[in-house]
């Protein structure tokens, strides 16, 4: 894979992950009655989200080729997300001296870096990532080939997608 395509994939997942985290925080604030809807994140998290686009998603191709069922793939993605979160948390905390997040005081945490309560979120986020990966990669390839947004909008959909949209 080309360096440009890899970079595009990294930044698409980095910015998408940041946006998702901020929106999650805003929705959670609204759910708790804080209608200012402040969501937050740290730019350091872009490393984690970008890394997911480079590591986790190519793994999806191999797992699909091995005919691993969807629930098993989701479980594998969840484990990888936990591993990235744990390793990057240790790196941020002990190497860089940053406290980007801490789950200390929350039951079922491991060294304050990961917590069991995240398991369902990581499970379904892995599935969403599997779906979005193909879309993000297609956008990266088309953009590198010089297609403009206007040209993409004028492209006909493949026949099977046209039928699905009519239904």
N, C-alpha and C positions, 0 to 999 in steps of 0.2 A: 504494500500500500504506500502511496506517495506521501511525502512529508506534508504537503499542502492538505491532502485529504485527511490525514491524521490530525493536523492542527485544527481544521474546520470541525471535525468530529469532537475534539477535545473542547473547543470553545462553545459549541452548540450545547453540549451536556453541562459544561461549567455554568453558562448563563441560564440555561433552562433549570438546572438544579437550584441555583440561587433564587430565581424567580419563584420556583415551587416552594422553597423553604419560607420565603417572605410571605407568600400567599397563604401557606398553611398557618403561619403565625397570626396573620390577620384574621383568618376565618376562626381560629381558636379564640382570639381575643373577642371577636363578635359573639361567639357562642357563650362566652363568659360574661357578656353584657358590656364589654368595653367597645363602644361603637366608634371609637377613633380608628379602629382596625389597624393598629400598628403591628407590622410584622418585622422581624429582624433576622439578620444573618451576619456572617463575617466574610469578607473577601477571601480569607484563608480557605473557606469551604469550597471555593471554586476548584482547588486542587483535588479534593475528594470527588466532586461531581464530574470533573473532566476526566479523572482517572477511571471512573466508572464507564465512561464512554469508550475508553481505550482497552480496558481489561475485561470488564464484566460482559459487555455486549458481544465481542468476538467469541466469547465462551458459548453464547447462545447458539451460534452456528454449529459448533462441535456437538453440543448437547442434542440439538435437533437431528443432526446426522446420525447420532447414536440411537435415535428413536426413543429418547428418554421422555416419559409422559410429562405433560404440563405441570402437574403438582410437584413432581420430583425436580424439574427444572427450576421452578419457583423456589423450592427449598434450597437448591444449590446457589441460586442468586442471593438469597437471604444470607447464607453463610459467607459468601464473598463480600457482601456489603458490610456485614459485621466485622470481617477481617480487616477491610480497608478502614472502617471507622476506628477500630481498636488500634491498629498500627499508626494511623495518622494522629490519633489522639495522644498516643505515647510520644510520637515525634514532636507534636506541637507543645506538649506539656514539659517533657523532660529534655528535649534537645534545644528547642527554641525558647523555652521559658514562657510560653503563652498559655492562657487558659481560655481556649476557644469555646469549650463546653465542659461541663462536669456533671456527672450523674451521681456524685457522692451524696449519700443520704437517701437515695432512692433504693428501695428494696430490689434485690436481684441484679445488682450492677457488678461489673468486673473492673476493678481498679478505677472506678469513676469514669471509664471511657465508653463502655457500652452497657445497655440494660435490656433485660428480657422483655420489657413492655414494648420495645420497638419491633419485635419479631413479626407481628402481623403487618405492620407498615412496610418493613423491608421485603416481606414475602410478596405483597401486592405491588410494591414499587419495582421489584425485579421483573414482574410480569409486564408492567407498563413500559419499563425500559426495553424489554425484548421487542415489544410492538413498535416503540418509537425509534429504536435503533435503525431498522430498515428504512424508515421514512427519513431520518436524519442523514443516513448515508446516501440515499438517493438525491437529496437536496445538495449534499456536498459534491457529488459527482457531476450533477447538472450544472452547478455553479462554476466548477472548475473547467467545464467544457464551454463556458461562456454564455449559457442561456440566461436570459433576463426573466424577471417575474412576468412581464407581459407575454413573452413567448410561452412560458409554462402554462399560463392560464388559457392560452389558445390551443394547447395540445389536447387531442381527443383522449378520453379515458379508454383503457382496454375494455373489450366487450363485456367481460364478466362484471366489471365494476359498473358499467352503464346499466346492466340489467338489475343489479342490486339497488341502484339509486331510483329506478322507476318503481320498484315495489313499494 
